[in-house]
Every structure is written in structure tokens, then in C-alpha cells.
Amino acid sequence: MPDFLPRRESDLISFLEVFVNWVVLNQVALGLTVQQVNDLVAAHTALLASWSAYLAAQDGAESATADKNTTKAAVIEIVRMTNTLVHANPAVTPAMLEAGGLLVYDETPTPLPQGRIMEIIPPVLEVTCPAPQTVSVVWHPSEIGTDSLALPAGVEGISIYVADKATDGTLGPYQWIGLDSNSPYHHSVGNTTTVTRVYRAQWYDRNKRFGPFGDPVEVAVTA
């Protein structure tokens, strides 16, 4: 299913302002507990604080960037859980979902042609090392930029693989590290010295059929 969370962080901040207020005002109708709502509000408040610090530091302060990424991941986890709980509540109407900025899922999706996924141009990867032992994998279709939410028709997300690259240029075998439906994907490498990692990915559809691999992209990962 398509993701409901904006990928661009400024858009995510705007979305959360609407979503959190909506949850607080409608928690009874949505069937959420006081603790669930309090956890969401606390996580959102923490993100806003670190987001303000991040903006003040103008991307250059590593500590502010790391704190922002940590609080962002925490609030996203709670938002996804809240989304699941709300969608599972039969009393929540499509109009209520739309008011909270959530998707109204299609219960009878159009069947996908068997070979369609093999015809789609593979995803483009942009990999960076935003913090020690951490790789950020930003991905998007080849014909659009990173700010778009659009995915090719029928695509659910990407399957990501990584390989070690030795100092002599030798490339080790690729290892599967996971599926992702919401760029960027954060990979914890756990290295003790600076290493080079090579990433590649392929689309997958809702029937877990996989397309061809895109071009590999490498990054130096600090310890």
C-alpha cells in the first residue's frame, strides 16, 4: 500500500502538526487510549525541539542532526502504530481518516500483470553517511526527484542489498538487508574502522514480486 507519511522533512513537520492535533481532539472517537495519545504528543514535542535545534545549527552540527534523526524515527514509529490502530477501528470513517491526513486504503486493489514489475526502470539510490556507523539510503524512481511521494504504478517499495568493498577494490557478495516503503532507509553498519559499502536495490510489488536491480552506489562509512 502507498505510504501516508511525507518523505521531505519539512512536509513531515507540517503533516504531524495536523495529525497530532487531530488525534488529541478525536482520541475517543478514534478508539485510542490516553497513554497512546500521550506517547504520541511526547514524541512529537521532542521532534519539534530537536527540529528547531537542527534548523538553528544549519545542518552543519553533527550532534543536532543525529538528535533530529533519532527523534524523527521515534515519532514516525508511534505515528505508524497509531495509523494501524485507527485503520483497524471499524468506527473510524473515511472522512475521519482524511481529516487526519491518512490514506483511505483500496480494499479491492487492481490485479497486477505478472511481468509488470520487470518492465519498470529500477530505483535510483543516493547514499550518505550522516553519522558514524550509519548509512542513509534515499531512493526514488529514476524520472523524478527525492521530494516526490509518487511511486511507479503497482510498486510497494524497494528491496535493498549491501556488499563490502575491500581496499583493493574487490567487491564481496551482496547481502539482503531489508524491504523499505518509505525513503530514506537507515542502515546501521556497526563498523569499528572506516569502511566502504556498496548498495543496490530493486522494486517489489504487493505480491512480493521483484524487479531488476538498479546501479550500485558506494559510500565510505566512518566509525
Backbone as CSV, one residue per row, in Angstrom:
resi,resn,N_x,N_y,N_z,CA_x,CA_y,CA_z,C_x,C_y,C_z
1,MET,0.841,-1.187,0.000,0.000,0.000,0.000,0.879,1.240,0.000
2,PRO,0.432,2.339,-0.596,1.233,3.556,-0.603,1.411,4.105,0.802
3,ASP,2.521,4.811,1.016,2.792,5.347,2.343,2.091,6.684,2.516
4,PHE,1.683,6.986,3.749,0.953,8.223,4.026,1.843,9.318,4.590
5,LEU,3.085,8.982,4.945,3.980,9.966,5.548,4.825,10.656,4.478
6,PRO,4.857,11.991,4.471,5.701,12.711,3.506,7.173,12.356,3.695
7,ARG,7.921,12.310,2.608,9.341,11.981,2.697,10.180,13.209,3.037
8,ARG,9.800,14.364,2.505,10.562,15.568,2.802,10.271,15.994,4.234
9,GLU,11.323,16.286,5.000,11.159,16.517,6.434,10.308,17.737,6.742
10,SER,10.418,18.802,5.954,9.592,19.981,6.205,8.117,19.664,6.011
11,ASP,7.808,18.803,5.014,6.425,18.377,4.799,5.958,17.470,5.933
12,LEU,6.881,16.646,6.460,6.537,15.768,7.583,6.178,16.586,8.809
13,ILE,6.925,17.661,9.071,6.632,18.526,10.208,5.229,19.127,10.076
14,SER,4.872,19.574,8.869,3.543,20.148,8.631,2.460,19.094,8.816
15,PHE,2.717,17.882,8.298,1.760,16.785,8.445,1.517,16.459,9.914
16,LEU,2.603,16.374,10.692,2.483,15.995,12.097,1.691,17.022,12.891
17,GLU,1.806,18.306,12.542,1.056,19.345,13.241,-0.446,19.081,13.130
18,VAL,-0.883,18.718,11.904,-2.298,18.416,11.675,-2.682,17.094,12.340
19,PHE,-1.827,16.078,12.150,-2.146,14.726,12.620,-2.251,14.665,14.143
20,VAL,-1.269,15.228,14.848,-1.268,15.149,16.314,-2.458,15.907,16.894
21,ASN,-2.738,17.103,16.376,-3.907,17.846,16.856,-5.199,17.077,16.599
22,TRP,-5.271,16.427,15.448,-6.458,15.623,15.097,-6.639,14.464,16.070
23,VAL,-5.533,13.778,16.393,-5.607,12.652,17.331,-6.045,13.134,18.715
24,VAL,-5.480,14.243,19.184,-5.811,14.759,20.517,-7.290,15.141,20.596
25,LEU,-7.802,15.783,19.565,-9.192,16.245,19.585,-10.194,15.101,19.397
26,ASN,-9.746,14.002,18.778,-10.689,12.930,18.428,-10.309,11.583,19.039
27,GLN,-9.522,11.576,20.135,-8.998,10.324,20.655,-10.093,9.344,21.065
28,VAL,-11.196,9.821,21.585,-12.279,8.918,21.992,-12.916,8.285,20.768
29,ALA,-13.252,9.108,19.776,-13.882,8.590,18.560,-12.959,7.649,17.801
30,LEU,-11.641,7.867,17.922,-10.672,7.035,17.220,-10.371,5.750,17.979
31,GLY,-10.843,5.645,19.209,-10.639,4.431,19.996,-9.244,4.300,20.568
32,LEU,-8.546,5.434,20.805,-7.189,5.407,21.334,-7.196,5.657,22.839
33,THR,-6.249,5.048,23.532,-6.151,5.239,24.976,-5.430,6.545,25.292
34,VAL,-5.575,6.991,26.545,-4.882,8.207,26.986,-3.372,8.026,26.871
35,GLN,-2.870,6.848,27.237,-1.431,6.592,27.185,-0.924,6.638,25.753
36,GLN,-1.683,6.057,24.816,-1.268,6.075,23.421,-1.175,7.501,22.892
37,VAL,-2.147,8.321,23.253,-2.140,9.722,22.818,-1.003,10.483,23.481
38,ASN,-0.791,10.251,24.778,0.301,10.930,25.488,1.664,10.581,24.887
39,ASP,1.848,9.302,24.509,3.112,8.887,23.891,3.329,9.622,22.570
40,LEU,2.264,9.746,21.786,2.356,10.450,20.507,2.713,11.917,20.721
41,VAL,2.027,12.573,21.655,2.276,14.001,21.919,3.706,14.205,22.417
42,ALA,4.172,13.333,23.294,5.534,13.467,23.830,6.572,13.294,22.726
43,ALA,6.366,12.316,21.866,7.308,12.087,20.766,7.303,13.265,19.795
44,HIS,6.122,13.814,19.532,6.016,14.972,18.639,6.698,16.190,19.238
45,THR,6.506,16.421,20.523,7.149,17.549,21.200,8.664,17.436,21.147
46,ALA,9.173,16.218,21.340,10.624,16.002,21.279,11.161,16.275,19.889
47,LEU,10.419,15.849,18.858,10.850,16.109,17.487,10.876,17.600,17.191
48,LEU,9.851,18.338,17.620,9.812,19.775,17.361,11.006,20.484,17.997
49,ALA,11.376,20.051,19.201,12.517,20.669,19.881,13.811,20.408,19.125
50,SER,14.012,19.154,18.722,15.247,18.823,18.010,15.238,19.400,16.597
51,TRP,14.056,19.526,15.987,13.946,20.131,14.660,14.357,21.603,14.725
52,SER,13.935,22.303,15.773,14.316,23.703,15.936,15.826,23.831,16.116
53,ALA,16.399,22.919,16.914,17.848,22.933,17.113,18.581,22.615,15.815
54,TYR,18.010,21.701,15.062,18.604,21.301,13.775,18.618,22.476,12.805
55,LEU,17.506,23.207,12.715,17.442,24.358,11.826,18.431,25.437,12.270
56,ALA,18.519,25.655,13.574,19.433,26.670,14.091,20.879,26.302,13.791
57,ALA,21.170,25.020,13.771,22.536,24.564,13.518,22.864,24.515,12.031
58,GLN,21.838,24.696,11.169,22.006,24.764,9.710,22.691,23.536,9.142
59,ASP,22.254,22.393,9.553,22.705,21.112,9.012,24.155,20.779,9.332
60,GLY,24.938,21.748,9.773,26.361,21.503,9.933,26.734,20.870,11.253
61,ALA,25.880,20.983,12.242,26.206,20.436,13.557,25.814,18.963,13.596
62,GLU,26.792,18.104,13.716,26.548,16.659,13.667,25.654,16.190,14.800
63,SER,25.816,16.764,15.978,25.023,16.322,17.121,23.552,16.669,16.940
64,ALA,23.279,17.867,16.395,21.891,18.261,16.180,21.249,17.387,15.117
65,THR,22.016,17.054,14.068,21.496,16.191,13.007,21.181,14.801,13.548
66,ALA,22.082,14.260,14.355,21.853,12.930,14.927,20.649,12.926,15.848
67,ASP,20.497,13.971,16.671,19.355,14.058,17.588,18.059,14.187,16.818
68,LYS,18.092,14.999,15.764,16.890,15.158,14.927,16.488,13.830,14.294
69,ASN,17.468,13.066,13.784,17.169,11.782,13.151,16.610,10.784,14.159
70,THR,17.136,10.817,15.390,16.665,9.889,16.420,15.218,10.189,16.821
71,THR,14.920,11.470,17.064,13.558,11.822,17.475,12.579,11.667,16.318
72,LYS,13.052,11.893,15.106,12.198,11.685,13.930,11.800,10.220,13.826
73,ALA,12.786,9.315,13.992,12.495,7.883,13.919,11.515,7.463,15.009
74,ALA,11.666,8.054,16.200,10.787,7.693,17.323,9.343,8.115,17.057
75,VAL,9.146,9.345,16.573,7.776,9.804,16.345,7.153,9.075,15.159
76,ILE,7.952,8.762,14.141,7.421,8.027,12.983,6.941,6.642,13.408
77,GLU,7.701,5.988,14.301,7.292,4.658,14.772,5.934,4.726,15.470
78,ILE,5.735,5.736,16.316,4.466,5.865,17.032,3.340,6.263,16.082
79,VAL,3.641,7.144,15.117,2.617,7.543,14.141,2.162,6.339,13.327
80,ARG,3.106,5.499,12.899,2.732,4.305,12.128,1.853,3.369,12.974
81,MET,2.199,3.189,14.253,1.407,2.344,15.125,0.001,2.930,15.300
82,THR,-0.069,4.264,15.470,-1.365,4.921,15.612,-2.190,4.756,14.343
83,ASN,-1.545,4.893,13.192,-2.232,4.703,11.916,-2.833,3.301,11.819
84,THR,-2.057,2.298,12.240,-2.546,0.917,12.200,-3.748,0.732,13.118
85,LEU,-3.668,1.289,14.340,-4.772,1.165,15.289,-6.030,1.853,14.773
86,VAL,-5.865,3.041,14.205,-7.014,3.801,13.706,-7.674,3.085,12.532
87,HIS,-6.869,2.565,11.614,-7.434,1.865,10.456,-8.144,0.572,10.865
88,ALA,-7.694,-0.017,11.979,-8.317,-1.260,12.437,-9.631,-1.015,13.173
89,ASN,-9.936,0.235,13.496,-11.158,0.567,14.223,-12.313,0.752,13.228
90,PRO,-13.313,-0.135,13.223,-14.407,-0.031,12.239,-15.256,1.224,12.411
91,ALA,-15.143,1.894,13.559,-15.936,3.100,13.778,-15.333,4.330,13.103
92,VAL,-14.081,4.216,12.655,-13.418,5.350,12.007,-13.805,5.385,10.531
93,THR,-14.374,6.493,10.102,-14.871,6.633,8.731,-13.783,7.170,7.805
94,PRO,-13.961,7.001,6.475,-13.011,7.591,5.522,-12.851,9.092,5.703
95,ALA,-13.945,9.792,6.014,-13.860,11.243,6.220,-12.971,11.574,7.413
96,MET,-13.057,10.766,8.471,-12.209,10.980,9.646,-10.742,10.741,9.290
97,LEU,-10.477,9.706,8.506,-9.105,9.423,8.088,-8.534,10.576,7.277
98,GLU,-9.324,11.090,6.350,-8.869,12.200,5.515,-8.592,13.439,6.356
99,ALA,-9.397,13.660,7.396,-9.197,14.827,8.264,-7.868,14.743,9.001
100,GLY,-7.411,13.526,9.272,-6.133,13.336,9.953,-4.959,13.217,9.006
101,GLY,-5.211,13.383,7.704,-4.141,13.292,6.724,-3.742,11.870,6.387
102,LEU,-4.594,10.891,6.739,-4.286,9.491,6.485,-4.908,9.022,5.178
103,LEU,-4.384,7.901,4.677,-4.889,7.329,3.438,-6.124,6.488,3.701
104,VAL,-7.031,6.487,2.737,-8.168,5.571,2.743,-7.800,4.448,1.790
105,TYR,-7.523,3.271,2.351,-6.988,2.181,1.551,-8.045,1.571,0.628
106,ASP,-7.606,1.188,-0.560,-8.445,0.485,-1.512,-8.504,-0.985,-1.101
107,GLU,-9.694,-1.438,-0.699,-9.840,-2.817,-0.231,-9.848,-3.833,-1.364
108,THR,-10.056,-3.386,-2.611,-10.076,-4.303,-3.759,-9.102,-3.784,-4.817
109,PRO,-7.798,-3.897,-4.552,-6.806,-3.383,-5.486,-6.862,-4.089,-6.842
110,THR,-6.518,-3.337,-7.880,-6.500,-3.885,-9.232,-5.382,-4.913,-9.350
111,PRO,-5.683,-6.109,-9.901,-4.640,-7.126,-10.052,-3.484,-6.601,-10.904
112,LEU,-2.265,-6.994,-10.545,-1.086,-6.559,-11.278,-0.680,-7.601,-12.311
113,PRO,-0.343,-7.164,-13.517,0.154,-8.119,-14.520,1.409,-8.818,-14.006
114,GLN,1.566,-10.079,-14.328,2.663,-10.888,-13.816,4.026,-10.264,-14.110
115,GLY,4.221,-9.759,-15.328,5.543,-9.268,-15.709,5.723,-7.778,-15.562
116,ARG,4.752,-7.061,-15.011,4.815,-5.609,-14.945,6.038,-5.116,-14.171
117,ILE,6.360,-5.745,-13.045,7.452,-5.274,-12.206,8.791,-5.346,-12.930
118,MET,8.949,-6.281,-13.878,10.197,-6.431,-14.612,10.379,-5.342,-15.664
119,GLU,9.298,-4.622,-15.993,9.363,-3.600,-17.034,9.643,-2.206,-16.472
120,ILE,9.609,-2.068,-15.138,9.785,-0.757,-14.513,11.274,-0.451,-14.340
121,ILE,11.677,0.744,-14.717,13.073,1.155,-14.546,13.438,1.090,-13.068
122,PRO,14.575,0.474,-12.715,14.933,0.288,-11.301,15.057,1.605,-10.541
123,PRO,14.966,1.537,-9.213,15.076,2.754,-8.393,16.482,3.339,-8.423
124,VAL,16.554,4.648,-8.178,17.830,5.355,-8.048,18.139,5.511,-6.566
125,LEU,19.385,5.236,-6.181,19.807,5.358,-4.785,20.761,6.539,-4.618
126,GLU,20.619,7.232,-3.490,21.570,8.255,-3.075,21.963,7.923,-1.642
127,VAL,23.217,7.510,-1.438,23.649,7.046,-0.117,24.651,8.017,0.500
128,THR,24.481,8.276,1.795,25.392,9.137,2.540,25.642,8.519,3.909
129,CYS,26.659,9.048,4.596,26.971,8.634,5.969,26.710,9.836,6.874
130,PRO,25.469,10.010,7.379,25.138,11.195,8.172,25.703,11.167,9.585
131,ALA,26.101,9.982,10.050,26.642,9.823,11.399,27.519,8.576,11.407
132,PRO,28.441,8.455,12.354,29.295,7.270,12.415,28.486,5.979,12.429
133,GLN,28.960,4.995,11.661,28.377,3.653,11.607,26.949,3.646,11.045
134,THR,26.549,4.722,10.376,25.181,4.828,9.878,25.173,5.254,8.407
135,VAL,24.321,4.603,7.627,24.154,4.967,6.216,22.702,5.325,5.967
136,SER,22.487,6.444,5.298,21.150,6.866,4.884,21.000,6.560,3.399
137,VAL,20.001,5.745,3.059,19.746,5.368,1.672,18.469,6.071,1.209
138,VAL,18.635,7.138,0.446,17.492,7.838,-0.147,17.217,7.210,-1.497
139,TRP,15.954,6.872,-1.763,15.629,6.209,-3.027,14.401,6.821,-3.667
140,HIS,14.333,6.740,-4.992,13.209,7.302,-5.739,13.242,6.766,-7.170
141,PRO,12.128,6.859,-7.887,12.129,6.464,-9.301,13.115,7.311,-10.097
142,SER,13.614,6.780,-11.183,14.656,7.460,-11.941,14.189,8.754,-12.571
143,GLU,12.883,8.858,-12.866,12.406,10.017,-13.614,11.947,11.168,-12.728
144,ILE,11.984,11.004,-11.398,11.557,12.088,-10.512,12.597,12.300,-9.424
145,GLY,12.495,13.409,-8.723,13.437,13.732,-7.666,13.047,13.156,-6.332
146,THR,13.843,13.449,-5.318,13.643,12.861,-4.000,12.460,13.463,-3.244
147,ASP,11.931,14.595,-3.705,10.853,15.245,-2.956,9.472,14.679,-3.288
148,SER,9.367,13.846,-4.296,8.058,13.345,-4.712,7.667,12.103,-3.925
149,LEU,6.372,11.993,-3.621,5.837,10.802,-2.956,5.473,9.712,-3.954
150,ALA,5.453,10.051,-5.232,4.951,9.136,-6.247,5.875,7.934,-6.424
151,LEU,5.276,6.762,-6.593,5.991,5.553,-6.945,5.384,5.009,-8.236
152,PRO,6.129,4.214,-8.983,5.551,3.602,-10.187,4.298,2.800,-9.833
153,ALA,3.354,2.764,-10.741,2.092,2.057,-10.500,2.348,0.611,-10.109
154,GLY,1.744,0.194,-8.995,1.869,-1.185,-8.535,3.049,-1.458,-7.633
155,VAL,3.965,-0.500,-7.507,5.165,-0.704,-6.691,4.855,-0.421,-5.224
156,GLU,5.322,-1.298,-4.337,5.149,-1.132,-2.898,6.371,-0.513,-2.235
157,GLY,7.563,-0.770,-2.771,8.782,-0.262,-2.160,9.997,-0.907,-2.794
158,ILE,11.116,-0.916,-2.044,12.348,-1.478,-2.569,12.888,-2.574,-1.667
159,SER,13.669,-3.457,-2.283,14.433,-4.470,-1.562,15.898,-4.063,-1.683
160,ILE,16.599,-3.969,-0.547,17.942,-3.387,-0.517,18.987,-4.441,-0.168
161,TYR,20.127,-4.356,-0.880,21.260,-5.250,-0.645,22.521,-4.413,-0.437
162,VAL,23.487,-4.975,0.296,24.749,-4.282,0.540,25.905,-5.268,0.413
163,ALA,27.046,-4.759,-0.048,28.257,-5.572,-0.158,29.442,-4.785,0.391
164,ASP,30.450,-5.504,0.899,31.692,-4.882,1.366,32.614,-4.655,0.173
165,LYS,33.314,-3.516,0.181,34.323,-3.250,-0.839,35.671,-3.119,-0.157
166,ALA,36.593,-4.015,-0.510,37.910,-4.027,0.118,38.756,-2.869,-0.396
167,THR,39.854,-2.605,0.290,40.735,-1.505,-0.106,41.340,-1.711,-1.486
168,ASP,41.447,-2.977,-1.942,41.981,-3.243,-3.279,40.902,-3.199,-4.361
169,GLY,39.676,-2.817,-3.962,38.587,-2.706,-4.928,37.764,-3.963,-5.098
170,THR,38.158,-5.047,-4.424,37.408,-6.298,-4.531,36.046,-6.151,-3.840
171,LEU,35.013,-6.606,-4.541,33.654,-6.497,-4.006,33.191,-7.844,-3.483
172,GLY,32.755,-7.868,-2.214,32.254,-9.096,-1.624,30.844,-9.408,-2.088
173,PRO,30.281,-10.521,-1.657,28.922,-10.878,-2.061,27.883,-9.920,-1.472
174,TYR,26.829,-9.676,-2.234,25.752,-8.828,-1.737,24.919,-9.586,-0.704
175,GLN,24.562,-8.876,0.371,23.709,-9.430,1.420,22.421,-8.621,1.494
176,TRP,21.281,-9.313,1.589,19.992,-8.630,1.699,19.855,-8.021,3.086
177,ILE,19.423,-6.738,3.159,19.280,-6.092,4.476,17.847,-5.674,4.788
178,GLY,16.941,-5.717,3.812,15.557,-5.424,4.170,14.735,-4.827,3.050
179,LEU,13.414,-4.690,3.341,12.470,-4.013,2.461,12.168,-2.642,3.049
180,ASP,11.886,-1.677,2.177,11.552,-0.339,2.654,10.483,0.264,1.757
181,SER,9.489,0.902,2.395,8.411,1.536,1.634,8.354,3.031,1.865
182,ASN,9.328,3.555,2.619,9.310,4.980,2.938,10.736,5.516,3.001
183,SER,11.206,6.095,1.904,12.550,6.654,1.856,12.687,7.801,2.853
184,PRO,13.854,7.936,3.526,15.078,7.143,3.366,15.109,5.914,4.268
185,TYR,15.955,4.960,3.899,16.198,3.771,4.710,17.503,3.995,5.476
186,HIS,17.492,3.759,6.786,18.681,3.952,7.611,19.281,2.591,7.960
187,HIS,20.539,2.411,7.593,21.229,1.142,7.818,22.323,1.328,8.869
188,SER,22.247,0.571,9.952,23.267,0.594,10.999,24.350,-0.418,10.638
189,VAL,25.557,0.076,10.354,26.632,-0.785,9.857,27.387,-1.452,10.997
190,GLY,27.648,-0.703,12.090,28.336,-1.289,13.240,29.820,-1.495,13.026
191,ASN,30.436,-0.725,12.145,31.863,-0.879,11.863,32.727,-0.204,12.929
192,THR,33.949,-0.719,13.117,34.885,-0.153,14.100,35.982,0.665,13.427
193,THR,36.090,0.583,12.102,37.001,1.414,11.316,36.225,1.911,10.099
194,THR,36.770,2.908,9.411,36.109,3.402,8.206,36.108,2.316,7.132
195,VAL,34.938,2.049,6.575,34.790,1.001,5.561,34.006,1.556,4.370
196,THR,34.082,0.836,3.266,33.306,1.201,2.079,32.228,0.157,1.860
197,ARG,30.991,0.620,1.722,29.870,-0.271,1.470,29.228,0.105,0.135
198,VAL,28.790,-0.910,-0.584,28.147,-0.719,-1.888,26.705,-1.200,-1.784
199,TYR,25.759,-0.332,-2.182,24.337,-0.645,-2.065,23.700,-0.747,-3.445
200,ARG,22.713,-1.619,-3.556,21.886,-1.695,-4.757,20.486,-2.103,-4.335
201,ALA,19.507,-1.849,-5.203,18.114,-2.126,-4.817,17.286,-2.462,-6.038
202,GLN,16.118,-3.053,-5.765,15.151,-3.400,-6.805,13.753,-3.111,-6.273
203,TRP,12.832,-2.813,-7.168,11.435,-2.619,-6.767,10.809,-3.960,-6.385
204,TYR,9.761,-3.894,-5.558,8.902,-5.063,-5.357,7.454,-4.593,-5.359
205,ASP,6.531,-5.476,-5.776,5.114,-5.120,-5.810,4.389,-5.753,-4.625
206,ARG,3.079,-5.530,-4.519,2.348,-6.010,-3.344,2.238,-7.524,-3.285
207,ASN,2.571,-8.202,-4.394,2.607,-9.663,-4.391,4.016,-10.186,-4.131
208,LYS,4.911,-9.251,-3.707,6.306,-9.569,-3.402,7.023,-10.176,-4.611
209,ARG,6.711,-9.625,-5.795,7.479,-9.955,-6.992,8.523,-8.856,-7.171
210,PHE,9.733,-9.221,-7.593,10.851,-8.302,-7.599,11.297,-7.961,-9.011
211,GLY,11.685,-6.704,-9.197,12.149,-6.236,-10.493,13.662,-6.320,-10.617
212,PRO,14.210,-5.779,-11.709,15.662,-5.798,-11.912,16.378,-4.841,-10.951
213,PHE,17.670,-5.080,-10.764,18.467,-4.234,-9.882,18.877,-2.944,-10.588
214,GLY,18.949,-1.868,-9.799,19.466,-0.609,-10.299,20.975,-0.550,-10.163
215,ASP,21.557,0.578,-10.536,23.013,0.750,-10.464,23.476,0.741,-9.013
216,PRO,24.612,0.091,-8.729,25.159,0.106,-7.367,25.740,1.467,-7.027
217,VAL,25.662,1.832,-5.756,26.193,3.112,-5.270,27.004,2.835,-4.004
218,GLU,28.197,3.432,-3.906,29.054,3.157,-2.760,29.191,4.385,-1.866
219,VAL,29.554,4.114,-0.603,29.721,5.185,0.371,30.770,4.755,1.392
220,ALA,31.586,5.726,1.844,32.534,5.466,2.926,31.818,5.673,4.252
221,VAL,31.878,4.688,5.124,31.171,4.737,6.403,32.202,4.910,7.512
222,THR,32.115,6.022,8.224,33.070,6.290,9.297,32.702,5.506,10.558
223,ALA,33.677,5.350,11.425,33.450,4.639,12.687,33.199,5.633,13.819
